[in-house]
């Protein structure tokens, strides 16, 4: 197996794992004995846009696959795929730029700077739980910030990818 194919598999695997982790973190993916089955709500267009919190949408169906339960919300699936794709693009750019040594010297950690904003998206769902441990006053002080974490992480990932492209990284589907 060539280096390019290995990198493509690594990048695709990381993107899929992150998308699945995002769905797990927001509660659309769960593990546990569930059986096998499919259930859906009666079709209504407005149900697609019903929010349970900012940037988290209600499910329109559920899929049970043995020990895996997936709540199907098209907009949550779209956001997870977009985050995974942007993370894959940043990882691809970071690997190519590191291989070409076009990054500034003395910036050993700078090559991975584009990957860190993806962690903000996970904070959009997990951070409120952590703040509950700190107490209600801490939660009240930061509750307005949580609605902006997902759009901020998307913007930072996109900005980082554009910066990588300007530095010479190839397109996502270009050579590895």
C-alpha angles and dihedrals in degrees: 000000000000127000092249093053092047091052092047090052091047093049093045091047093050091048093050093045092050092048090050091046090051091052090048092049094053092045100252093113124048139170124222142096105304109143124223125304153102129234131175139181121242108279116265126155094219090059089068091063099041108122126209090189135344109309093358116102134199120259121250096195142008130221121201117198108176103281095001124083119188122188107208114222111158095209094048089049089050092050091047091050092047092050091047092049093048090047090050090050092051092047091048092050093046093051093047094046091048091050091050092045092225093137118102115274116253092030100107094158096036093084090068096044091104092060098056099071089065088071089066091067091060089050090061090073105023101041095073089057091051092049090053086066089056092051140256096289090058091047093050092052094054104031093099091055096060094070089061100048097084096047089043092052091047091050093047093048091049092046091049091051091050089050090051091050090052089051090055107270113149125241116282094259094040126102117308 
